[in-house]
Amino acid sequence: MAGPVARQFGGARRRLLDELQSKGVHDIAVIRAFDLTPRHLFVPTGVQHRAYEDAALPIGSGQTISQPSVHAKYLEILALKGTERVLEIGTGSGYQTVLLAHLAGQVFSVERIAPLLDRARDVIAQCAVSNVSLLLGDGTHGWKAFAPYDAILVSAASPDAPQPLLDQLAEGGRMLVPIGGRDEQRLVVITRRGERFERQDLSAVRFVPLVGDFGWSENGSEGTR
């Protein structure tokens, strides 16, 4: 959003950039993506005054927007060069989607909650990015029509890596996914090497559950496949 509203948050956004750098974010492309993306547009008006804090915030439908340093960690690990085809599982507010749009060639994002996707679509349009495609559906199935993907980001926690997402990784492609229980997980990077998938545990994390056929069911048990 241009004009006075954007200027209102200018100082807060600069302080967030400084905070991210002080916490070890050194990739200039990632910092630039945060500078170009107006986080206050992606959160409800009641918490807009906190939009540039390094904190998770509620966005409705029982979901949250992750803290910026978590997004930055994801993006630095992927080290995107600007030409990649990226699949995002869990559009949520659309904030990470727009960050990705500034770092990748094409972004395909899947969200299962219709009201979230509708709002994200509107805000993404305000950000004037043209390399994003959105789909309403079960993200654990991925988006097969545009596979394979050079990178896949899963923004919710799964009992294990969903097999359809592994199948949709390009050779040498990497997937970042929180794996574990509903309350505590490990952030895992999975790299495809032919028919093998190399896994590396990175850190302890805590994300909302990935609900779907290859994740968690609505009642809290593992999905049906």
Backbone bond lengths (Angstrom), bond angles and torsions (degrees), N, CA, C in turn:
res aa  C-N    CA-C-N  psi(-1)  N-CA   C-N-CA  omega(-1)  CA-C   N-CA-C  phi
1 M - - - 1.452 - - 1.521 108.30 -
2 A 1.304 117.02 121.41 1.460 121.41 -174.22 1.521 110.36 -82.73
3 G 1.349 115.08 175.16 1.441 120.26 171.18 1.515 113.56 82.20
4 P 1.361 116.88 -151.25 1.461 121.78 -172.26 1.525 114.20 -57.28
5 V 1.356 117.69 -36.50 1.466 118.97 -179.06 1.513 110.86 -63.28
6 A 1.352 116.42 -44.38 1.459 120.07 179.08 1.520 110.44 -61.80
7 R 1.351 117.41 -43.23 1.460 120.86 -179.99 1.525 111.00 -64.98
8 Q 1.316 116.59 -32.90 1.462 121.38 179.55 1.526 111.44 -57.32
9 F 1.325 116.50 -36.11 1.462 121.18 -176.14 1.529 113.12 -100.21
10 G 1.334 116.77 3.12 1.463 119.61 -174.99 1.516 113.23 -58.85
11 G 1.329 117.18 -46.25 1.462 120.35 -178.92 1.507 112.02 -65.41
12 A 1.328 116.63 -41.39 1.463 120.69 179.34 1.516 110.82 -63.76
13 R 1.339 117.42 -38.75 1.466 120.06 179.77 1.527 110.29 -66.12
14 R 1.322 116.74 -40.45 1.469 119.23 178.58 1.523 110.95 -64.02
15 R 1.333 116.67 -38.04 1.474 119.48 178.30 1.526 110.43 -65.40
16 L 1.327 117.20 -36.75 1.465 119.45 176.98 1.525 110.42 -63.69
17 L 1.324 117.42 -43.11 1.465 120.02 178.85 1.521 110.55 -59.61
18 D 1.328 116.67 -42.82 1.468 120.28 177.87 1.529 110.49 -62.67
19 E 1.335 116.54 -40.80 1.463 120.34 -179.23 1.528 110.84 -65.14
20 L 1.325 116.65 -42.09 1.465 119.59 178.88 1.526 110.55 -61.08
21 Q 1.319 116.90 -42.62 1.459 120.13 179.36 1.528 110.89 -66.03
22 S 1.337 116.84 -37.09 1.461 119.50 178.89 1.523 111.39 -67.71
23 K 1.342 116.88 -22.81 1.460 121.52 178.64 1.526 112.52 -92.67
24 G 1.339 116.28 9.93 1.455 119.60 171.73 1.505 116.38 101.57
25 V 1.337 118.29 10.08 1.467 120.42 177.37 1.527 107.36 -85.35
26 H 1.330 116.49 113.16 1.463 120.36 -173.07 1.526 113.63 -117.67
27 D 1.317 118.01 -9.70 1.461 121.26 -179.75 1.526 108.97 -70.34
28 I 1.321 116.72 114.76 1.463 121.21 -175.48 1.524 111.19 -63.26
29 A 1.331 117.56 -35.47 1.460 120.42 178.81 1.523 111.16 -64.24
30 V 1.330 116.80 -38.10 1.463 120.83 178.64 1.529 109.90 -67.58
31 I 1.311 117.35 -45.19 1.468 120.65 178.21 1.525 109.94 -60.00
32 R 1.312 116.96 -41.46 1.472 120.44 179.34 1.523 110.67 -62.85
33 A 1.336 117.23 -40.15 1.462 120.50 178.69 1.523 111.10 -60.53
34 F 1.331 117.11 -41.30 1.463 120.62 177.18 1.527 111.09 -65.98
35 D 1.310 116.69 -36.09 1.466 120.22 179.42 1.523 111.21 -67.29
36 L 1.335 116.62 -32.79 1.467 121.42 -177.30 1.522 113.43 -83.92
37 T 1.340 117.23 -10.76 1.469 120.26 -170.77 1.531 110.46 -110.81
38 P 1.328 118.06 113.42 1.472 122.10 -175.76 1.529 112.09 -79.85
39 R 1.330 116.94 92.80 1.468 120.94 -173.82 1.530 112.85 -59.81
40 H 1.328 117.83 -27.70 1.464 119.22 -177.52 1.522 112.37 -63.88
41 L 1.336 117.85 -21.90 1.460 120.13 178.20 1.525 112.35 -74.12
42 F 1.324 117.54 -18.56 1.465 121.90 -171.49 1.528 113.60 -98.49
43 V 1.315 116.67 0.80 1.467 119.89 -179.34 1.526 109.29 -120.30
44 P 1.338 118.25 156.40 1.464 121.23 178.69 1.531 111.17 -60.31
45 T 1.319 116.09 152.29 1.464 120.42 -176.56 1.529 111.92 -58.11
46 G 1.327 117.21 -31.42 1.460 120.30 -178.06 1.516 114.45 -65.78
47 V 1.328 117.61 -19.31 1.471 120.26 179.34 1.530 111.47 -120.89
48 Q 1.335 117.32 14.52 1.459 119.13 -179.55 1.521 112.33 -61.05
49 H 1.323 117.15 -30.18 1.468 119.83 179.78 1.523 111.71 -65.39
50 R 1.337 116.63 -14.42 1.471 120.97 178.63 1.531 111.79 -106.66
51 A 1.306 116.86 9.11 1.466 120.41 -170.12 1.526 113.14 -59.06
52 Y 1.328 118.04 -31.65 1.461 119.87 -175.84 1.519 112.79 -105.42
53 E 1.321 116.25 17.49 1.464 120.06 167.12 1.532 108.27 -78.21
54 D 1.316 115.99 152.12 1.466 119.52 175.15 1.523 107.95 -83.45
55 A 1.334 114.82 71.77 1.460 120.72 -173.77 1.521 109.47 -147.04
56 A 1.338 115.31 148.87 1.465 120.61 171.35 1.525 108.21 -74.32
57 L 1.340 116.08 145.44 1.465 121.12 -178.31 1.517 109.44 -135.94
58 P 1.339 118.05 149.10 1.467 120.28 178.34 1.519 111.63 -71.46
59 I 1.335 116.26 143.52 1.470 120.40 177.77 1.526 111.60 -125.31
60 G 1.348 116.98 7.71 1.456 120.40 179.47 1.516 111.86 97.63
61 S 1.328 116.26 166.16 1.463 123.61 179.57 1.525 112.41 57.42
62 G 1.335 116.47 27.47 1.457 120.70 179.05 1.511 114.38 72.99
63 Q 1.332 117.51 15.76 1.457 122.01 -177.29 1.524 110.50 -113.20
64 T 1.334 115.24 165.35 1.463 121.04 178.83 1.519 110.51 -131.81
65 I 1.317 114.83 159.02 1.463 121.34 166.69 1.525 105.99 -95.14
66 S 1.315 117.17 126.62 1.467 120.96 -175.77 1.524 110.77 -66.09
67 Q 1.331 115.17 159.81 1.453 118.14 177.56 1.526 109.69 -67.53
68 P 1.332 117.68 145.03 1.463 120.93 -175.86 1.522 114.62 -54.29
69 S 1.333 117.96 -35.83 1.462 118.60 -178.94 1.521 111.95 -66.02
70 V 1.341 117.43 -27.46 1.463 120.19 175.49 1.524 109.92 -70.18
71 H 1.341 116.64 -46.12 1.465 119.57 175.01 1.531 110.11 -56.13
72 A 1.334 116.46 -45.09 1.460 120.36 -177.24 1.520 111.41 -62.03
73 K 1.344 116.26 -38.86 1.468 120.25 178.13 1.531 110.11 -61.37
74 Y 1.338 116.32 -48.14 1.467 120.55 177.57 1.527 110.60 -53.83
75 L 1.321 115.51 -49.94 1.460 120.28 -172.31 1.525 111.86 -69.66
76 E 1.315 117.53 -36.46 1.462 119.45 177.10 1.526 111.33 -66.96
77 I 1.324 116.95 -38.59 1.465 119.75 178.86 1.527 110.41 -61.39
78 L 1.328 116.69 -41.84 1.461 120.03 -178.17 1.528 112.79 -70.00
79 A 1.334 117.69 -29.45 1.471 122.46 177.51 1.529 111.36 49.07
80 L 1.311 116.11 54.30 1.463 121.27 -178.10 1.525 111.04 -67.76
81 K 1.342 115.44 145.42 1.460 121.44 -176.32 1.530 113.27 -103.18
82 G 1.326 116.94 -8.11 1.457 119.13 177.17 1.513 115.08 108.85
83 T 1.323 117.61 -5.18 1.466 120.88 -177.92 1.529 112.99 -115.98
84 E 1.317 116.98 -4.33 1.464 120.91 -169.65 1.528 113.03 -74.71
85 R 1.344 113.24 154.87 1.459 122.28 169.02 1.529 106.30 -98.56
86 V 1.348 116.14 118.83 1.464 121.77 -172.01 1.521 109.89 -119.65
87 L 1.336 115.36 137.18 1.463 122.14 173.76 1.519 108.59 -109.13
88 E 1.328 115.93 127.13 1.464 121.92 176.21 1.521 108.80 -110.86
89 I 1.320 116.36 126.72 1.466 121.39 177.62 1.525 107.92 -103.33
90 G 1.326 115.55 110.47 1.455 121.60 -176.49 1.513 111.10 102.22
91 T 1.326 116.47 79.46 1.469 120.76 179.97 1.519 110.64 -62.98
92 G 1.337 115.99 -39.91 1.457 119.87 -179.60 1.514 111.59 58.01
93 S 1.323 116.14 -125.56 1.463 121.36 -179.77 1.522 112.12 -74.02
94 G 1.334 117.14 -21.23 1.458 121.58 -174.24 1.517 113.82 95.23
95 Y 1.337 116.98 -3.06 1.469 120.35 -177.18 1.529 111.86 -63.73
96 Q 1.332 116.59 -51.92 1.460 118.87 178.63 1.521 111.04 -63.49
97 T 1.324 117.00 -32.24 1.464 121.21 178.15 1.521 110.73 -58.21
98 V 1.326 116.27 -44.61 1.468 120.17 -179.49 1.524 110.92 -72.00
99 L 1.337 117.56 -37.59 1.466 118.97 173.38 1.525 110.25 -55.75
100 L 1.336 115.84 -46.17 1.465 120.37 178.52 1.522 111.87 -62.07
101 A 1.321 116.24 -37.40 1.469 120.09 -178.70 1.526 111.84 -60.66
102 H 1.338 116.57 -29.29 1.464 120.65 177.99 1.526 112.56 -82.74
103 L 1.336 116.96 -6.93 1.467 120.49 -173.99 1.520 114.00 -119.01
104 A 1.330 118.14 -16.36 1.466 122.14 -173.66 1.527 110.38 -124.71
105 G 1.334 114.79 170.49 1.456 119.35 177.85 1.513 112.72 -77.42
106 Q 1.339 116.68 -47.47 1.457 122.66 179.04 1.528 109.26 -140.21
107 V 1.333 115.86 140.78 1.456 121.63 179.67 1.522 108.77 -123.75
108 F 1.330 115.71 127.16 1.462 123.00 176.38 1.527 106.57 -117.16
109 S 1.325 117.00 124.02 1.465 120.17 -172.63 1.520 110.51 -129.24
110 V 1.339 115.73 135.17 1.466 122.31 -176.54 1.522 109.19 -117.91
111 E 1.336 116.38 132.49 1.467 122.72 178.44 1.519 108.90 -133.87
112 R 1.329 117.26 138.16 1.463 120.38 -177.53 1.526 113.37 -92.77
113 I 1.349 118.34 -15.94 1.464 121.91 -175.27 1.528 108.90 -101.87
114 A 1.331 116.80 111.27 1.463 121.69 -172.48 1.531 113.99 -58.38
115 P 1.344 120.34 -47.13 1.468 118.69 -179.58 1.527 113.14 -59.97
116 L 1.344 116.87 -37.46 1.467 119.54 176.67 1.517 110.76 -63.91
117 L 1.324 116.55 -44.63 1.461 119.72 -178.22 1.526 111.19 -64.89
118 D 1.315 116.78 -39.78 1.469 119.81 179.64 1.527 110.78 -61.42
119 R 1.332 116.06 -44.21 1.470 118.75 179.76 1.525 110.33 -68.76
120 A 1.326 117.03 -42.15 1.460 120.04 179.29 1.525 110.71 -59.63
121 R 1.314 116.51 -40.58 1.467 120.52 -179.82 1.531 110.60 -59.45
122 D 1.339 115.69 -43.11 1.460 119.82 -179.48 1.522 111.86 -65.27
123 V 1.334 116.76 -43.98 1.463 119.83 -177.04 1.522 110.73 -71.22
124 I 1.322 117.29 -38.68 1.465 120.19 176.96 1.517 110.30 -60.09
125 A 1.325 116.87 -38.93 1.473 120.58 177.45 1.528 110.56 -62.20
126 Q 1.333 117.34 -38.74 1.465 120.69 177.78 1.517 111.88 -62.68
127 C 1.326 116.02 -29.03 1.469 120.43 -178.14 1.525 112.66 -81.09
128 A 1.328 116.25 -4.83 1.475 121.96 172.86 1.518 113.62 58.67
129 V 1.338 117.17 36.67 1.466 120.03 170.94 1.525 108.10 -95.84
130 S 1.314 116.55 142.02 1.469 120.52 -172.87 1.520 113.30 -116.87
131 N 1.328 117.70 7.10 1.469 120.35 -175.47 1.525 111.88 -113.60
132 V 1.347 117.04 30.16 1.467 122.50 -178.33 1.523 109.77 -119.38
133 S 1.343 116.53 133.52 1.460 122.98 172.99 1.519 107.78 -122.42
134 L 1.344 116.63 138.15 1.461 122.26 -174.94 1.513 110.88 -120.17
135 L 1.340 115.87 146.94 1.456 121.73 -179.57 1.524 109.15 -140.24
136 L 1.336 116.22 134.95 1.460 121.63 172.20 1.517 107.97 -90.32
137 G 1.336 117.33 122.80 1.455 118.97 -179.52 1.514 112.35 170.91
138 D 1.312 115.39 -175.39 1.460 124.08 178.40 1.531 108.18 -79.85
139 G 1.322 115.21 106.66 1.464 119.65 -176.24 1.512 114.41 -64.12
140 T 1.335 118.22 -20.50 1.464 118.99 -179.39 1.526 111.33 -68.27
141 H 1.333 117.67 -14.53 1.464 121.83 174.37 1.526 111.79 -88.19
142 G 1.326 117.43 -7.51 1.451 120.40 -176.42 1.515 112.06 68.82
143 W 1.338 115.52 -151.74 1.473 122.56 178.93 1.524 105.99 -142.06
144 K 1.307 114.98 82.59 1.463 122.13 -168.34 1.524 112.78 -61.96
145 A 1.322 117.47 -30.41 1.464 120.70 -174.34 1.524 112.93 -59.07
146 F 1.328 117.83 -28.50 1.470 120.27 -175.53 1.527 112.61 -112.13
147 A 1.326 117.13 7.47 1.465 121.30 177.13 1.527 109.41 -69.53
148 P 1.343 117.98 157.65 1.464 126.91 5.42 1.532 112.37 -86.29
149 Y 1.334 114.73 161.82 1.455 121.85 -177.72 1.530 110.76 -113.68
150 D 1.321 114.95 140.88 1.467 120.51 177.16 1.520 111.39 -73.91
151 A 1.335 116.17 -26.24 1.464 120.71 178.88 1.519 108.66 -149.98
152 I 1.323 115.86 144.01 1.462 122.51 174.74 1.519 107.70 -130.43
153 L 1.330 116.27 127.17 1.460 122.02 175.78 1.514 108.47 -112.33
154 V 1.316 116.09 125.29 1.461 121.50 177.90 1.525 107.49 -107.48
155 S 1.322 115.87 119.48 1.467 120.80 -172.08 1.520 113.37 -97.96
156 A 1.322 117.25 20.03 1.460 122.42 176.92 1.524 107.92 -148.67
157 A 1.340 115.50 162.82 1.460 120.84 -170.82 1.518 112.37 -90.36
158 S 1.331 115.19 133.34 1.462 121.65 -178.20 1.528 110.49 -119.03
159 P 1.360 118.33 150.58 1.467 120.24 175.23 1.522 112.05 -59.69
160 D 1.343 116.22 -32.77 1.461 122.87 176.55 1.521 106.97 -157.20
161 A 1.315 116.42 173.58 1.462 119.80 179.39 1.530 109.41 -68.37
162 P 1.325 119.73 121.24 1.466 120.84 -179.99 1.526 111.56 -59.60
163 Q 1.326 116.92 129.06 1.458 120.76 -176.24 1.523 113.27 -58.31
164 P 1.340 120.21 -40.32 1.467 118.21 178.79 1.531 112.96 -60.01
165 L 1.321 117.29 -32.67 1.461 119.49 178.76 1.523 110.88 -71.12
166 L 1.320 117.04 -40.44 1.467 119.89 174.91 1.528 110.33 -58.90
167 D 1.334 116.41 -42.84 1.461 121.39 -179.01 1.523 111.61 -63.18
168 Q 1.342 117.12 -27.92 1.464 120.63 -175.29 1.526 113.70 -92.65
169 L 1.331 116.94 2.33 1.468 120.72 175.26 1.523 110.38 -75.85
170 A 1.315 116.02 137.00 1.465 120.99 173.24 1.528 109.74 -73.24
171 E 1.312 116.76 161.56 1.457 121.26 173.18 1.530 109.00 -57.02
172 G 1.327 115.55 127.10 1.460 120.38 -176.80 1.514 113.96 79.31
173 G 1.333 116.96 -3.17 1.457 120.95 179.50 1.512 111.74 -71.94
174 R 1.328 115.08 157.92 1.469 119.84 -176.83 1.521 110.26 -127.15
175 M 1.330 114.26 141.90 1.452 121.42 175.53 1.519 109.37 -119.92
176 L 1.321 115.81 133.16 1.455 122.00 172.66 1.511 107.94 -106.54
177 V 1.339 116.81 125.63 1.456 120.63 -175.67 1.528 109.74 -150.12
178 P 1.338 118.15 133.01 1.461 120.46 171.68 1.529 109.25 -77.42
179 I 1.323 117.13 123.69 1.468 122.01 -177.12 1.524 109.66 -121.64
180 G 1.332 115.63 133.01 1.461 120.38 177.55 1.510 111.71 153.83
181 G 1.322 116.77 -151.63 1.455 122.02 179.23 1.509 112.02 -78.77
182 R 1.320 115.70 -178.72 1.456 119.91 -178.08 1.529 112.39 -72.05
183 D 1.314 117.60 -21.91 1.460 120.40 -174.74 1.524 114.31 -106.65
184 E 1.323 117.76 -19.92 1.465 120.44 -176.78 1.514 108.93 -153.19
185 Q 1.344 115.59 137.75 1.460 119.70 -175.94 1.524 110.62 -142.09
186 R 1.328 114.03 175.14 1.460 122.34 169.61 1.520 108.26 -115.18
187 L 1.320 116.33 136.99 1.459 120.09 173.67 1.525 107.42 -78.56
188 V 1.332 116.02 123.48 1.458 121.79 -174.52 1.527 109.15 -121.18
189 V 1.328 116.83 136.47 1.460 121.39 171.63 1.523 107.44 -106.79
190 I 1.312 115.80 128.40 1.463 122.54 -177.68 1.526 107.89 -118.44
191 T 1.316 116.57 125.87 1.459 122.23 -179.25 1.518 110.01 -114.17
192 R 1.313 116.98 132.90 1.469 120.49 -179.25 1.523 110.38 -85.91
193 R 1.317 115.55 128.04 1.469 123.42 175.20 1.519 106.97 -127.39
194 G 1.315 116.86 87.39 1.457 120.07 -174.86 1.511 109.78 64.94
195 E 1.327 116.80 -122.08 1.462 120.83 177.55 1.519 112.11 -93.46
196 R 1.331 116.85 2.68 1.467 120.98 178.07 1.526 109.81 -99.18
197 F 1.330 115.25 153.00 1.452 121.01 178.48 1.525 108.30 -129.17
198 E 1.314 115.83 110.66 1.459 121.01 -179.96 1.525 109.07 -83.87
199 R 1.331 116.32 133.40 1.454 121.60 -177.98 1.525 110.63 -116.81
200 Q 1.324 114.48 139.53 1.455 120.54 175.97 1.523 108.95 -135.93
201 D 1.334 116.45 122.05 1.462 121.34 175.25 1.521 109.11 -77.34
202 L 1.337 115.57 135.35 1.450 119.52 -177.40 1.522 113.39 -108.54
203 S 1.328 117.62 -52.43 1.463 119.56 -174.91 1.519 110.25 -165.57
204 A 1.321 115.67 164.47 1.458 120.95 173.72 1.524 109.08 -77.03
205 V 1.340 116.38 138.09 1.464 121.61 -179.58 1.526 108.78 -141.95
206 R 1.327 115.51 172.05 1.461 120.49 175.67 1.527 108.47 -143.30
207 F 1.329 115.80 114.21 1.457 122.45 -178.23 1.521 109.69 -126.92
208 V 1.330 115.77 160.84 1.463 120.13 172.43 1.528 108.04 -66.27
209 P 1.341 118.43 155.48 1.472 120.79 -177.36 1.528 112.54 -67.16
210 L 1.331 115.10 145.39 1.459 122.56 171.98 1.524 107.66 -85.61
211 V 1.328 116.32 105.67 1.460 121.31 -176.75 1.526 109.48 -90.49
212 G 1.340 116.31 130.20 1.457 120.03 178.84 1.511 111.35 163.27
213 D 1.311 115.90 177.61 1.457 121.58 -176.47 1.526 112.62 -57.98
214 F 1.342 117.17 -35.19 1.461 121.30 -176.99 1.526 111.63 -109.70
215 G 1.326 116.40 18.94 1.456 121.29 176.46 1.510 109.83 -128.74
216 W 1.345 116.51 -122.41 1.462 122.28 177.06 1.518 109.78 -102.91
217 S 1.308 116.73 148.92 1.461 120.49 173.92 1.523 109.33 -84.63
218 E 1.312 116.52 167.33 1.460 121.25 -179.83 1.531 111.82 -60.65
219 N 1.339 117.53 -29.96 1.477 119.91 -175.94 1.526 112.76 -88.66
220 G 1.332 116.18 3.56 1.476 118.81 174.24 1.503 114.93 101.16
221 S 1.331 119.10 -7.45 1.458 121.03 176.40 1.516 109.76 -88.21
222 E 1.329 116.39 169.69 1.455 119.14 176.99 1.513 109.73 -66.57
223 G 1.351 115.33 154.05 1.457 120.92 -178.41 1.520 112.49 -59.76
224 T 1.311 115.81 173.75 1.454 120.84 -171.27 1.512 113.90 -83.22
225 R 1.338 118.32 -5.24 1.475 119.44 -178.09 1.501 111.37 -124.73
